[in-house]
């Protein structure tokens, strides 16, 4: 009987030690996992910051390449002629404030698009819209001219408050060429807003009526209806 009691006590003690050992290992493993998660979060944040830096550096590199190409062209035109015979590289005349100067800098497609996107993000809409337009004009067959490109170019032209004709053309292409696009309703909305800015209220009201019938539960309708109500109030005051 005594022996059985000793064995039972031994088993309980062993079980207790084993349980303590397991708990200790469990806590150690949990602490290790927690450290891994903290390191993972820190690395993820660092990775996001590095991506932003890389994007900025790519933009700067593309700009420097373009300037370098321009300077190289100037040197080629100067050649080995004496200083008295050298001429400054001719710059073609432009209408208005041409911010692209394509004939001067000979931008590549990637360079133009990078600048257009950068200026759009910085809300420099006049410059952005001009670079979007240059890309579309000079590289019209580029497969990057998709529905998103057309929509962003249209928004940029609209926000510039100078190129409403470009804006209408871009939005019209989204509607006609990309009827299943996620930007389809947005293109219709901003097309209507463009007509409103141009003073063509009839065309604006046409789109309002279409949205009232088809898209009343959309964010686009909230924007259109707000402007519609303001115009109607103005008419009532007059």
N, C-alpha and C positions, 0 to 999 in steps of 0.2 A: 504493500500500500504506500509506504514511504517512498519507494522507488518511483512509483507511478506519479506521485505528487511532484517529485523532483523533475521528472521528465516533462510534466505539464508546465511547471514553472519555467523550465528551460525553453520550451516551445513558445510560451507567451513572451519571454524576454527577447527571444530571437525574432519573433514576429514584430515586436515593438521596435527593435533596432532596424529591422528591414524596412518597416514603415517610415521611420525617421530618415533612413538613407534614401528611400524613394522620394520622399517629400523634398529632401535637400537637392536631389538631382533634378526634380521637377522645377523647383524654384530657380536653380542655376540655369536650366534650359530656357525658362520663361524670360529670365533676365537677358540671356544671350539673344533671344528672338527680338526682345524689345530694343536692344542695341542695334541689331541688324536693321530694324524698321526705321530707327532714327537716322542711321547712316544712309539708308535707301532714300528717305525723304530729302535729306541734305543733298545727296547726289542728284536727285531729280530736279531740285531747285537750281543747283549749279548748272545742270544740263540745259535748262530753259534759258538761263542767263547767257550761256555760251552760244545758244542758237541765235539769240537776239544780236549778240556781238558779231557773229559770223555773217548774219544778214546785212548788218551795217557795213561791215568790211567789204562784202561783195559789191555793195552799191558804190563805195568809195573806189574800189578797184576798177569797176566798169567806167566810172567817170574819169579816172586818171588815164585809163587806156584811150578813151576818146580824145582827151586833150593831147595825149602823146601822139596819136594818129594825126591830129590837126597840125601839130608842130612839125611832124615828119613831112607832111605835105608841103608846108611852107618852105622847109629846107630843100626839098626836091625841086621846087619851082625856082628857088634862088640859084641852084646849081653851083657851078664854079665861076660864074661871071664876076667881073670886078664890082666893087661896091657901088660905083657910079651907075652901073647898068642894072643893078638888082631892083626888083619891084616887089612890093608887098603883095601877098596872095590876095587875089580879088575875092570880095565877098558879095554875092548876089544881092540885089535890092529886095527888100521884103515889104509886104503890105502890113501896116500896123506894127504891133510889138511882137515880133516873131521870137519866141523864147526857145525854139528848137534849133533853128539854123542848121538844118539837115545838110545842105550843100557844103557847109563849112566844116562840120565835125564828122560827117559820114558815119553816123551812129549805126551800130549793128542792131538787129532785132532785140537781142537780150538787153543791150544797153538802154534802148528806148523804153522798153517795157519796165525795166527796173526803176528808171527815173519816174515814169508815169505813176507806178504804184507807190513809190516813196513820197512823191509830192501829194498824191491823193491822201495818204495817211497823215501827212502834215497839214492837210487842208489848204494847200496852195493850188486851188482848183483851176485857175487860169493856166498855169504851167502844166499841171497834170493833164488837163483836157487837150492841150496842144500836143503833148507827147503821145497820148492815146491816139489822137487823130493822125499824127505822123506815122505811127506804127501801122494803123489800118491802111493808110495811103501807100506807104512805101513797101509794106510786106503783106499785101492783101490776101495772099494764099497761105499765110502762116496758120497752122492748125491751132494756135493759141487764141485765135479770134473766135471764141466760143460765146455761149450765152452770158456767162459771168463777165467776160471781157466787155461785151457790148453794154451790159447793164451798168457796170462801173464807169465805163467811158461816158455813157449817157448821164449818169449822176454827176460826174465831174463837170461835164459841159453845162448842165443845168445850174450847178452851184457856182460856176464861174460868172453867171449872169451876163455872159457875153456871147455865148455860142448856142443859143436855143435851137438853131437850125440843125446843128450837129446832134443835140440832145434828142430831137424828134426822130432823126434818121436812125440813131442807135436803138431807141426804144421800139421803133417800128420794125426793125430787123429782128429784135427778140420776139415780138409778137408773131411775125410772119414765118420766121425760120425756125423758131423753137417753141411751138405751141404747148409742149409738155414740160417746159422749163419751170423750175422753182421760182424764176424771176418773171414769169409771164404776167401775173397780176400786178407785180411791182412796176413792170414796164408800162402797163396800161395806166396805172396811177400817176406815175411821173410824167407820162406823156400828157395826161390831162392837166397836171400842174404846170407844165410848160406852156400849154395853150393859154392857161389862165394868166401866166406872167406876160405872155405876148398880147394879151387883151382880147383873145378869141374866146369869149365866154360861151358861145354856142357849142363849140367843140368840147369845151370843158363840161357843159351840162349833158352832152351826149354820153360821155363816160360815166358821169354821176348816175344817170338813169340806168345804164347797164349794170353798174355795181349795186344800185338799189334793188334791182330785180334778181341778180345772180349771186352777189357776194356780200350780203348784208352782215354776215357773221365773221367778217375778216377784219384784220387790222387796217388794211388798205381802205376799207369803207369808213372806218372811224376818222381817218385823215381827210378823205374826200368830203364826208358829210359835214365836218367842222367848217371847211372852207365854203361849202354850199350854204350852210346856215348864215355865215357871215355876209355872203353876197346877197342873200335874200333879205336880210335885215337892212342892208344898205339900200336895196331897192324900195323897201317899205318906208324908209326915212325920207326918200326922195319923192 
